[in-house]
Amino acid sequence: MKDPIDSRQLHIFLTLARKGSLRLAAQELHITNSAISHSIHVLEESLSAKLFHRPGKYLILTERGHYLSKEAAEILMHMDRVRTQLAGPLLDEHATFRVAAGFNFVHRLLPDVMREWQQCFPKATLAAQAAERDTCLQLLKTDAVDAAVMVDPPDDSEWEQVSLFDDELRLLVSPHNPLARAETVTLRSLNQKVLIVSRLQSHTTQLILAETRRRGFNFRECIEVGSGQALCEMIKVGAGIAFVAEWALPQDMEEGALVTRRLDDVRINRRWAYVRRKHTTANLMNRTFLRLCQRVSEPLIPEPQAI
């Protein structure tokens, strides 16, 4: 009989697969590069399978590695469930797990998380609310939610955070806008244009306005419309311009109805992360929610490029 797969090796493997770099994985796991290399070597030997290509600086999953990455998440999730139930009082199957998340995440990614959540905890409730970054932080501070998914969480010792993915804001215009004819657009060329935003006080809007002020120009007007759907409709009729992450655009949007363009002289990036208070205990529901968020975020993480 072959030896069982080591759960710690699987955890290290999943972290390395997500990070694509020994150094970055070591930083997250708080172990040495050599410890990770040894763990992966032992895992590959035990499975008789090569899990990573090593073309250069970054590590790329092989076909067998991709297969293991999908199965390993399920294995670890099941082991967490067993460990939690055996360690003490059984998890209340009717419990409620409370989360807050950014509007883009709630509209586009959270439905997939909730579908899998219901399979893991069929009698429990995942109570989710959409909220801006600062509201998410306030809800965490007052223990009104158990965890949050937000953009650019502060680097503060109060929070435990796990990065999910980065995105880049791009210019959104009508196909009839002259800016749509350019491959890239300079930020200064947007001087005195009308900016359409979902919410004026959002962290994303403040990022955009801070960058334009830093470069010494302003928008002629900033119109708040309340939602991403309304924002797209305003852009379609040529009422102004907007900035969006492409993954957050409505899925049912007609092809060619809107055009995105990359800024030529600046990158406005955001970091999405899972956040919870450090003093709280990460129970099975918390760990499951994190793993599901990581899973739905994987398609948004670009493959590392060897250099």
Steps between C-alpha positions, in 0.01 A plus 500: 500500500634841404555767765215752534547850364631745760252785557780747581665421168168565326466836677852599393429380146181709472674811632788457254258437213315822584812713548715350221814590691697329776581835659139622508370166625766493772401850613134400531570171678783639719738218407820487293530457124691176554220362721251561221729344237550192719126464565414521128777254413368247754143551378601447136692187597208357698256566215743401222392816322671823394288786630685810380687615192799715588570703184660794680433720798142384547342156543220386268262215578520192278183328382521264798569798724180669381307183579649476850432868573125444447490180703727625780267786592212253543718262703617772741149639537368157595787445746423838660139392548600172664761666724261767620222255578731268693682775691202620700130572484359425159458800274148635521365390166248784511764767571526827309829621353498877441709663229536840339653543155564763236219560252691354203580183693141459618354542152746288302678247724298450817218304328750224413630502858145469636413207274797298627443619856150355499642163398745510794248629756150423370325612820719800582456856375753719322376854572675738261478874452659727242702782653774748421851442636471729804160356590645147481772603746247655737281188489805287587602731786156478659476120444195555282652261244734202528707577190519740208626513143618848406740705291828628641459412870727703729829344607407485867587250774129485590416308182583161360484525124552265207545647152259360240586684178601836354311689233562806286252780434454579132327779318142419396345694212230476237625356167400835347730697730817621319707346782381156387708530182828505696674183613603669826405832659704741712348609828555868417287466184203450733532854642160673526309187400186393690572209735220252573534306828281250685567653842683825556641408843624155398864408543529443123364845414738659748792311342411646159453855628824487701696395191355780285568760771856373531545564128357849521167480323133446579187357348242755393231321696461181703158335478397235754250245364475244780578170326725335244204427273393865498861604437516282187173642370629857543819415311300337218313825433822702503436685827866475604784260573562254781767272646431131556671167546409291195399194705237709678309600187147351472509150350191562290642814337461495123831452320638829370257711705790644701875529446780477757841659449816472705663815631837556335680693771365367830360183656218527752504163673303353788572203725207283607545312827317289755514671842403408856596621847804325644350452845218282363528126448485377139244220522405257226256741338762774491763274345250361249392848396863600444572193288189557289598864446846387390345251260270750324788750485739262323384591144587864574860424595726520192737214431851599618731580210853364504769763445 
